[in-house]
Structure formats: C-alpha cells, structure tokens
Amino acid sequence: MADSHGFTVPTMDRRTLLKAGGIGAAALAVGVVTAAPADAASTFDLRVIADTSALDLIPSPSFPGQGPFYIPGAIHSPGTTDNIGEFHCWGFFYDGGALGVVAQEYNLSGKGKIQVQGVEDEGPRAVTGGTGKYRNTRGEMTGADLSNFPDFTVTFLLIG
C-alpha cells in the first residue's frame, strides 16, 4: 500500500497486530512484576567547618560582593572534632552578594564523595551523584543553617 506521497507503507492484518500487542503487554507485565523494590533511604548529618582564611572571592568591579568564589573546609561527625573528610564549595554570588548558586563536594575519607548543587540558602539542594560508597546515589541535602558560619551542620537524605 502507498501513502499520499507514493511511498510504500507496510501493513499488518488485525491478527498480526493483536499478536504483537499481546507480546508487548506480556513483556510489560513481566517487567512490572520483576521490578526491583525502591532503594532504602539513609539519613545522616555532617558538621562542616569552612576555612574562611582560604575563601577565594573574585569580586566584580561593577558589582561589589558579586562574583565567583571557592571555599574549602573540614568535615566532622556532629558533636565531635574527629576529621572525617574534606569539604569543597564553589559557586557564584549575585544580588550584591546576598544570594549564590553553589556546587559542593563532601569527600568522606575512605568512603567516597557526595556531589551537591543548588542555591545558597537553607532550602534543600539536589544530590547529583557520588563516588565510592555513594556511587549511583541521589537525594537531597538540607539544613545548611549558616547563622554560625563557618561552623554549620547539613543533613543528607540519600536514596540508592
């Protein structure tokens, strides 16, 4: 059979079409039945002490307080001074330095790294991935109350 432009269009009779649909539906049902259950979530806190002496802000001459920045820090278990990793945060301050967008790395010694992105405020930030134990992880990071900056605690809710 040809279409309106003269191209040959393959056709299927009703029986062949129903048979193909039945196979597709059966494959879909098997996929649904054999799907893995949702991964369990894990929640934990990390205490970060940023190294303000190493803060690197490249201010814009036209807009003071705005521009790219980088700040490292140490990660501790909450309530302790045990160093369990390194913190790296880089991003861009805007709106006179009142707001910023960030990418962060939480490098937990011997366990792996967790990558985070978002707006510099107390709202949740997206966990965009990780390495080592945190490979294929996803979730969110919350609780970055910066009122005691450079010492602050973050909470992770990870899935995967």
N, C-alpha and C positions, 0 to 999 in steps of 0.2 A: 504494500500500500504506500502511496506517496502523499507527502504533506502539500500545503498550498504553494511551496517553493519548488516542488518537484523532487525533493529528497525522499529516498526510501525510508520508511519508518517500520521497524519490526513490530509485529503484532503477536498477541498471545490470546489463545482462546480462554474462555471463562474457567475451565477446569484447570489449566496450567497456572493461571493467575491465582486461583484459590489454593492450589497445592503450594505455590511459592509463599503465599501469605501464611499458610498453616505452618510451614517450616520456620518462617521468621518469628511467628508468635511463640512457637515451641522453644526456639533459641532464646527469646526474650524471657520466657518463664524460667528456663534453666538458669539464666544469668541472675534473675531476681532471687531465686531460691538459693543459689550458691554464693551470693554476695557476702563479703566479709562483714561482720558487725562493726559498728563505729568504733574508732580507736578511743581508748580511755583517756581522759584529760588528767593532767597533773598541774597542780598549783604550788608555787613556791615564791619566796621573797628573796631579794638580793639587796644588800646595802652597798651603795656606791659612794666613794669619797673622791670627788673630782679634784684634780691638781690645778688649782686656779693660777699657779705660777707658770704653768705651761700653756694657758689659754692663748691661742693664736687667733686674733680677730683682725681681719684686713678691712678697716673701715672705708666706706665710700667717701671721697672728698665732698661730694654734694649732699650726702645724707649721713650725718654723724650717727654712729651706733649701728649702722646697717652694713651688711656685707658678709662674706664667707667667714666661717670660724672652724676651729678644731680644739677639742679639749680631751685629754686623756684622764684616766683615774684608776683607782684600785677597787676591786670588788671584795666584799667581806660577807660572811654569814651574818645575818641580823643579830645584833646583841653581842657581837664578838669583834675582835681586832684581827682575826685569822684571815690573812690574804688568800683568797681562793681564785683570783683571776685578775684580768685587766679589762678596763672599760675604755672605749673609744667613741667619741661623738663628733660628728662634723655636720655642717649644715650652712644655713644662710639666715641671718637676722634681717627682718624688714619691719616696716611701720615704726621707724625710729628706734629699732632695737627691742620693741615691746613683744614682737612675735618672731617665731622662727620655724623653719622646717628642718628636720633632722634625719640623719641615718646614724644608727648606733650599732656597736658590736659589743657583745658581752662574751668575752673569751674566758671560759671557765677551765682553769688548768687541768689538763688530763681528761676532760670530758668532751670538749668541743666548744663551738661558738654558736651564739644566737644572734641573728640579724633582725633589726627593728627599724621601721620607718614611720614618720608621722609629723604632726605639728607639735611644737614645743609648748605644751600645756599639760594639765593634769588628766586630760581625756585619754582614752585608750589609743595605743599605737599598734599598728599591724606587725606581727612577727612574720617576716618574709622568708624565713628559712634558717638553716643552720648546718653545722658540720658535726662529725663525730656522733656522740650520743643524740644530738639534736638534728641529725640529718632527716630530711623529709618532714620536719615539724612545722606546725602552723599554729596560729592562735593570736593572743594579744597580750600586751604589756600595759599595765595600769598603775596608778598610784604614785606617779612621779611628782610628789609634793616638793616643790623647790623652795619652800619657805625657809628651810635650814641649809640651803645651798652653801657650801659644796657637799654637804653630807645629806644624802637622801636615800629612800628605800623605794624599790619598784616591785611590783607583783606580776608574775607571769602565769598565764593560763595557757598551757600548751596542749595541743592535740597531735598525735602522731609520733 
